Each structure stands twice: as C-alpha cells, then as structure tokens.
C-alpha cells in the first residue's frame, strides 16, 4: 500500500460532498442528504465544527473520515468522535478503513483525548 493522509481544506468542499453522497448511496440514504457545499464550507472550515481526513492512494483521495471533538466531564478531557468513515467501493477489502481508524487513534493520542468513539 502506498497510502498517505491529508487534512481537507476549503477547496475540497465539493469532493467532501461527493464522498458524503457516495456513502449515503451505499447506505441507501441518499434521499436524506441535505448538506450543500456552502453548508459544509461554513461548518467545516469557517466555524471549524468538524474535520475531514482523507486517505490517499498515490495522491488520489480514496477514502475519508469526518470527526470532531466532544468532551467528557468525568475524564475532564476532550474525546474524538468519528461521525463517518468511507472508502470508495473499488478500494474496499484492502485494509484502508483499518488504516483510517489507526490514523484517527494516533490523532486522538497526540491530542491527549480521553477516548475515541464511533
């Protein structure tokens, strides 16, 4: 596997929406997607309410994870919550989902999160 990771930027908003729709189609929930590029740009990049991490194969985005921080009052620490994880159909079964999960766990440790939830 020749994979890398990169955080999404505002210029990726169209790609993020495309991948969200692919995920929704896979889950037979495409009719429930009401998000727009404008909404995603505002919430992800202007208000920074969540983050998107791309999994790259040879510099092409083949999967993504959308996550955000929550807070545990008992632990007194932030946690990392994974909202969506998606790997393109033609790249499934290659361990890419597992690689995304491992990378997110690493991010949670680096950010001193008390837990990592999905």
ZISULJO-V561787 format. One record per helix or strand of 3 or more residues. SS is the DSSP state (alpha for helix, beta for strand). FROM is the first residue (numbers start at 1). TO is the last residue. If there is no record, write none. Layout:
# ZISULJO-V561787
{{SS;FROM;TO} {SS;FROM;TO}}
This chain:
# ZISULJO-V561787
{{beta;3;7} {alpha;10;26} {alpha;30;32} {alpha;37;46} {beta;51;57} {beta;60;72} {beta;77;87} {alpha;89;91} {alpha;96;110}}
